[in-house]
Structures are given as C-alpha cells and as structure tokens.
C-alpha cells in the first residue's frame, strides 16, 4: 500500500503526517506540520511500536490492514510513551485485535487505565526485558522523564533498530520522505532543536542518563516517533541531543525585547549596533510581541549570550516577556550569559524582574543593567552600547 515504507527487513513505517494541527500540545506552532511515526515489526508474531493520534485513525488502520491481512493478527502493541499523540489509536486497535497484548511498564498500565479504561491484556515488562517475536526480538529500556515518567525505548536486536519515541524526534511532517538521507537536514535540524527546546529541554539531565544507558548498543537505525528516521548517520542525532542536553552553546547572542511606544526598541537598537561593531556575527533579534516563544527558544538554546529588554507594564514585566521568563525558569537553563535592560514611566518593575531572573539560576549576569525613565537619554544609550560590548567579550571567553 502507498504510504507503507519498509525501514529494515520485516520492519515497516506505518505512520501518518499531520498538516491540520496548528498548535502541538495546544501551545507550539506547527507551520510545516508534524509526523506521528508508528512502526510494525513482523516475525512469526506481529508487534506495533507506538500508534498515532486518534484523529488520523482511518488512514493508519488501512496501512496496518495492508500488512496483516489474510487472517494474521497483531500480537503486541508496544507503548513507549502514553501521550495521546502516540497512544490515541490504542482503543481502536484493541477493537480490531481483541486478543492483542499492550506492552509497557507499571506506570504505562496506570495511564492506560486512566486515559482509556484499558485493564485487560496489559503486559508489563521490566527494564531490560525482552519479547521474542520469532525471527525478531524486542528489548526494552526504561528512560523515565524523557519526557514522561513511563517512557521506555524499544530495541529490535536482529536489525539493530532503536525505536526511541520522543527522544531524538522533531517537528516537521515527512510526506513519504522519511529518512535522514532523503530530507533537507538543515531544515529538520532547526525543527528538531525547536522540538527539543520546547518539549524535552526541561529534562536534559534525564536525556543524559538515557544516552549513557544506551551507549553500548550497536545501533543501525534510530526510529523516533516524530521527525526523520536516521539510517545513514544515526550517531549524528545522538550527538545533537547530547550537546543540547549538556547545555553546550555556540558563539552568538539572542536579543529579545518588547516595546509599546518605541523607547525600549531604541535601547535594543543601540545594543544590536554595539554587537555588530564588536563583530558578533550571529545575533538574533526577536520582538516578543510578534514572534511565538517557540521560535525564540531555539535561538536561546543555541547561543551563549542572551539580552532581554522590557518596558514596565502595570508595575511588572511586559506579559509576553514574563511568559518567556517563566518558560526558561521551567527549562532550568544554564551555562549562558545574560544582560537586561528596560524602561518605566510612573512605576518601576520590569528591569528588577529581569534582574531577579538573571541572578536566580545558573546564568552569568553581564553588566551594566540599563534602566531608563520614559525615554532613553544619551547616557542610557551609552550604557546600552557598553552592555553590547561587554556581552561580546563575555561570549568569547
């Protein structure tokens, strides 16, 4: 059937592409869609590795039927992760194959009960446990909090395929070009970093533990549940996730600001010009009022320096800047330099809030902290220039 793609001997991609959902998890924009990768492994017995979002059920079921027709059945559904974009078709699959065993760990069994009221034929596997399909053998590894507590990965020992679920995944629909040697990797690597910084980054320490745990496995293919399948160079995606989860950065500055009447914008422009005069080649400027935080996070995660500027709004941070700060606090960002600036009129608030954020975690504050009343004076602009200069020196240390 068209759309069923072999990825190795007796292992098939039966996933779907979503061009309809605007916001992943009702938060993160999907301008170029997302894939829900599901896999079918055929030995003497048949296993499905993860399913797809329920709204794409019909096409998904057609693909499965094209492989297991003529009286064959699906014996196992392996649930690497219970989030509904991966488990949303389980109830329908159970109706199609009433005797199928649903495989996960004890926490998976709890979620199956609470999400779908499924309690029968649920098979729990231990860390390192296996299922022999006859001609194919699946081994399971617990990888908790990458990025839910029940998360596991599945390793097919004969073909050396790692079904990694959300680990090593990314945004972007695949549209029947599913492999790393078929797609535009420059585009997908940006979308993979956006996925990592938006979804997984909070759990970077657990990503490091998972990478260490899987390090000794001989892996020919990495098959995540979103984004490209890595068959040409699977070590590349592991290297990227390893770097990001260590909070390793490259030289550059993310300059994020809000400005209601142009005064904070003037300060931003002085800082940006100063960075250019200091020959900082990679500077990304984002107006937080006009770009979704999802895209700002990519540059913050990538670059060593960040400078935030905000007007005071009702004695506090500008609301969209506050949202960014809250997201970064949750991500437990570290190993970066941060500068802050802003403005106020009848009441201060924004700059002190940014300063508190800069000093509360594992970030290094670059001075001066610049705050102007109403509109920036020449002295304020000079301080902004100095902030840009000092940031340039800091990120080159």
N, C-alpha and C positions, 0 to 999 in steps of 0.2 A: 504493500500500500504506500502511496506517496506520503511522505512525511515520517515514515518509519525508517530510521537511519541506523545501520549497524556501526557500532563503535569498536567492536572486537568480536572474536569468534563466539557466536551464540549470545552476544550481549547487544541490546538494541536501545536506541534513544526513542522514547515514545512521548516525549514532552510536547508542550504547546507554547505558543507565543502570544503574549498579551499586549495588544495595541490599544486597548479600550480603557484600562485603568489610568486615571490621571494622577493619582497620588498613592504611592506604595505605603502601606500601613496608615493610610489616610493622612500622611504627613509629607512624604518625599516625592517630588515631581518625577514623572516618567516621560520625558519628552520623546524618547525613542523606544518606549516600551520595556518589557522585561520578559524573560523566558522562565517557565516552570519546567525544569528538567526532571523527567521521570525515566526510569530505566527498567527493562525487562531482561532477566537472565534466564536462559533456557538450558537446563541439564535434563536429567531424567525427570526432575521436578522443576517447577517454574516459580520464580520469585520476581516480584515487582519491588524496586527500590524507590521509595517515596512516590507520592501521587501528585496531583496538580490541584490548583484552585477549583472549587466546585463549579464555578460559572463556565468553565471550559470542558465540562464533563463529556458532552456528546462526541466531540472530535477525538477526545482522549480514549473513550471506550471503543470507538471504531478502530483505532490503532491497535489496541490490545486484542480485540477480536480477530484482526487480520493475522496475528501471530499465534494465537492459541485457539483457533477454530478446530473443527473436526473432533469435537469431544474432549479435547485437552482442557485442563483446568489450571488455574493459578493456585499454587500450594501455599505461598507465603507472600505477605506484604510486609516489607521491612520499613519501619518508620524511624528514620534518622532524626527527625525533628517534627514536633507536633504543631507548629504554627500552621494555621489553616491554608496558607498558600501551598503547603506541601501535603497536608492531610485532608484537604477538603473533599476528596473523592472517595475516601475510605468507606463511607456508608454505602455508596452505590456499588463499589467493588464487592463489598460483603454480600449485597443482594445478588450480584451476578455469580459469585462463587461462595455459596453459603458455608462451605467447609474450610475456607481459607483461614490460615493462622496469621494473626497480626503480631509482628515481632518488634520488640523494643525492650526497654529496661523497666524497672518497677515504677519509675516516675512517668514513663510513657503510658503504662497501664492506667495510672491515675488520671492522666489527661484524656485518654480515650474514653474513660467513664464520664468525665466531667464535660467534655466537648460533645460527644456523640452517643453517650449512654451505651457504649460497647463494652461488654464484660466477658463475653464468651469467646473461646478460641483465641485468647490473648496469650502469647508465649513470651515470657521474659528470658532474656539472655544476660549472662554475666559478662563483665569486661574480659575480653579475650576469648569469649565463647564462639562456637562455630556451628554452622548448619551445612551438611553435605547434601547437595542437590543431585549428586550423581553425574560426574563429569564436570562439576563446578562446585567450589567450596567457598562459603562466605564466612568471614571472620569479623567480629565486632569489637570496636574500641570505644570506651566511654570518653567523651570530650565535653564534660559539663561546662555550661556557661559560654559556649561558642555557638549560639549566644543565649540559649535557654538551658535550664538545669537538666533536662532529659536527653540532651543532644548526644548522639553517637555518630560514628562514621562506620561504613561497611567496606571491607576489603575483599575483593574476589581474588583468591590465591592463585588460580590457574593462569589467568590472563594479566594478573598484577594490576588490577583496576581499583583505584580508591574512589568510592562514592562518598564525597566529603560534605554533602548538603550545603549549608550556608557558608562554611569555610571555603575560601578560595573562589567565592562566587562574586557576581557583579550585576549591575543593571544593564539594560540593553537587550532588545529582542534579537533572536538569532536568525529567524526566517530561512531555515533549512541549510544555512552555512554555520555549522555548529562547532567546528574545530579551530584551534589556535592557528593552524597553517592555512585557513581559508578566510579569516576575517581581518578587518582593519584593526590591528592590535593597538595602534596609537589611540584610536577612539575608545576601544574597550578598556584599555588600562585606565583611562580617565574615569570611565563609568565604574570600573572595579574599585578604584580609590574612593569614588563618591559613595559607593555601597559600603565600603569598609568604614569610612569616616562617619557615615550616617547611621549605620546599623551595628557594626561589630566593634568599633573603636573603643567603646566603654569597657570592653572585655579583653583588652590587649594582653594582659597578664595571662589570661586563660588561653589565648591564642598561642602564646609562647609555650605554655605547658603542652598543648596539643601537638605543636610542631616537634617538640622534644620527644614526645611519646611515640610519634610515627616515624621518627628519623631513620630507624633501622630497616624500614620496609622497602623492598625493591618495588618501585612504582613505575609502571609503563604509561599509565593514563590516569589523570585526575579528572573525575566527572562530578562537578558540583551541581547543585540544584538550581542555580541561576547563572547565566552567562556561558562563555565558551568552555568547551571540553579541551583539556590540554593533553595532546598526544605527541606533538612534535618536541615540545620542551616543557614537560611538567615541572621541572625544577624552577622554572622562571617565576611561576605564580607563587610558589612557596617562598622564593627569595623576596618577592614584593611584600607578601604578608609578614614575613619575618622582619623586614626593615620597618614597615609601618607599625607593627606591634611593639617594636623596640623604641618607638618614637624617634627614629633616625630621620633627619631632615636634610634639605639641600639649601644652598645659599639663596636667599630671596626674602622678600617682605610682602606680607598681606596687609593692606591698608584699608580698614573698614570704617565707614563713617555714616552718620546721619546728620542731616541739616534741614531745618524747617524753613529758614529765610536766607540761607546762603552764607551766614557768618562762619559756621563750623566748616563749611565747604572751603572757604578761603584759607582756613588753617590747614586743612587737608592738602590743598594745592601747594602750599608752601613746603610742607613735609615731603610731598611727592617730588617736587622740583629739587629739593635738597638731596633726596636719594638718587636722583638722576645725576646731579653734579658729582656725587660720590661714586658714580659708575656702578651702581647696583643694577644689574641687568634685568633681574626678574622681580618686578614689582606688580602686584595685582591689586587694583583699586576697586572696591565694592561699595556702592551705596546701598546700605542695608534696607532702605525703604523700597528699593526697586529690583532686588535680586533675592531669590529664596535662599534661606540659610543653608540649604542642602549644598548649593554650589560654593558658597563661601567656605564651608568646612573643608572642601577638597584642598583649597589653597592654604588654609591654616594648617592642615595636616602635613602638607608637602614642604612648607618653607620654615626656615629657622626663626624669622622675625615676624612680629605682628604688631600693628599700631592701630588702636581703636580710638575713635573720636565721637563724642555725642553731645548734643545740647541737653540741658536740663528740661525735663517735662513734668510739670506738677510736682516739683521737688525731688524727682527721681530720674533714673536713666530713661532715655527715649525707649518706648516699649519694645520696638523691634530689636534694638541693641540689647535690651535686657533679656530678650529671648535667646539671642546668640550667647550671651554670657552664661545663661542657665544651661544651655546645651553643652558648652565647653566645660562647665563645672562637672556636669554628669560624666563627661568623657574622661575626666581626670588627666587633662593634657599636661605634658611636662616637656622638659628639655628645649624650651623656647625662650626667646627674648620678647618682651612686651613693652610698648610705650603707650601712653594715654594722653589724651587732650580733650578739650571741650569748652563749652560756653554756658553762661547762665544770664538771666536778667534780674528778676526780683528775688530769686532764691537759688542757692547752690544745690548740688545733689549729684549731678551726672559724673563729674570728674572724681569725686570722692568714692562713688560706687565702683568706677573702673579701677581706681587705685586699690581698693579693697580686694577686688578680684585678682589684680596683678600680684598682690602680695600674699594671697591666702594659699596658694598651691605651690607647685614645683616649677614656677616660672621665674625668670630673672627680669626685674624692672630696669628699663633704660630711662634715664632722666635726660632732660627735665620733664616733669609733669607740667603741662601747659593748660592754664585755665584763663579764659578771658570773660570780661563782663560785657554783655550785649554784642559789641563788635570788636574784632581784634585790633589792637594798636600796633604801631611799628615794633614796639618791644615784644609784644606777643608773637608777631610774625618771626622776629629774630629767634625767639625761643623755639618756635616750630622748626626753623631751619637747623638749629642746634640739635633738636631731637632726631631729625632725619640723619644728620651727620653722625651722631653717637650710635644710632641703630646700625648704620652701615659698618661702623667699626666693630660693633658687638658681634654681628653675624659672621664676621671674617676671622674672629679669634680662633 
